[in-house]
């Protein structure tokens, strides 16, 4: 498990990252196991990727059945996906599941694809946890 406590700034997960090559096209899936100890939605997931990336098409499926479809044409100033999703937890810190998947076309400069997470709102004793067993799958198509 990796835990972020009382911090609303996304923190790098130390195991969920890879290098993307310049001009590569990838499919990325994150099978996420997560928990938190607050009922107001206290887990915020996202990825950062090379600044020269010019396209991300993604979807996210959450435990309550909420489906979020997202299309973003990326400029160097964005550099992350999704940009504003908060997913719910419970006071007992029960583990929940989510699936984030997207296609990414990297521009002329390769670099790192990095999974990050944080508390939706920083608060004393608030924990957001990415649980062991979370799987990041990446397939290069071109």
Buried (B, 14 or more C-beta within 10 A) or exposed (E): EBEBBBBBEBBBBEEBBEEBEEBBBBBBBBBBBBBBBBEEBBBBBBBBBBBBBBBBBBBBBBEEEEEEEBEBEBEEEBBBBBEEBBBBBEEEBEEBBBEBBBBBBBBEEBBEBBBBBBBBBBBEEBBBBBBEEBEBEBEEEE
